[in-house]
Amino acid sequence: MRVLVVEDDRKVAGFIEQGLREEGYAVDVARDGDEATILAHVNDYDIILLDVVLPYKNGFQIAAELRREGRNVPILMLTSRDSVEDVVRGLDAGGDDYMPKPFHFDELLARMRALLRRGGAERLETLRFGEISIDRLRHVAEAGNTRLDLTAKEFQLLEFFLLHPEEVVRRTTLLEKVWDMHFDPESNVVDVHVGNLRRKLAQATTAQVIATVRGVGFALRMAPSASTTPSAGSASRPRTADR
């Protein structure tokens, strides 16, 4: 899941970003109100963590603007301004929850999960393709009847493939969406992580595979079944229509 963190304090922003990435989230960070507005219009986020006191445009203004445009992404306001008046103002502006600073990171994660369960944005909590499924809130992945032991990055990769089943996904796309990196032709980071994920899936199921599309990227596909695989010597046999 993709999170936008809007925070002008670099230390606080770095703390939140690192913690969320370790939990398997893809994270973008905006340092001021204008940058936050641009990112919120360009990208689809599952949730926005929004500070109130920001340069150029405050959090109240950003939330109100997004709601006026009909954007229903969950917004969790994060601020040291915790008076009743500020809480009411934040919620009336379009915030879904209001969390005062300082806070415990575990509580932040719990509040995020609660907002995501409410389904403010158009999203699915569970993704499935064949025998593979993931719970995006609990960060649990399964194949067949086996729970997969995935790293945070492997979970993000599988999540992206499940959002685009049967589609050929380019390496550049995975770098941008999963690693938030621009394409580095010398990097093999995608191939290494896809290879690890492929091996873990193969140990749990033979129904789905991550296929390599040479020169392009990868695709999560249904594995060819034995019944559809041509037998030896049958390739030249003419097909006849059923009567």
Salt bridges, closest charged atoms under 4 A:
GLU7 OE1 - LYS101 NZ 2.60
GLU17 OE2 - ARG21 NE 3.20
ASP28 OD2 - ARG2 NE 3.18
ASP46 OD1 - ARG123 NE 3.33
ASP51 OD1 - LYS101 NZ 3.40
GLU65 OE1 - LYS57 NZ 3.14
GLU69 OE1 - HIS41 NE2 2.73
GLU69 OE1 - ARG71 NE 3.10
ASP86 OD1 - ARG81 NH2 3.28
ASP96 OD2 - ARG67 NH2 2.80
ASP97 OD2 - ARG111 NH1 2.96
GLU107 OE2 - ARG111 NE 3.00
ASP135 OD2 - ARG138 NE 2.99
GLU154 OE1 - LYS200 NZ 2.70
GLU159 OE2 - ARG136 NE 2.77
GLU167 OE1 - HIS164 ND1 3.38
ASP180 OD1 - ARG2 NH2 3.19
ASP180 OD2 - ARG21 NH2 3.09
ASP191 OD2 - ARG171 NH2 2.96
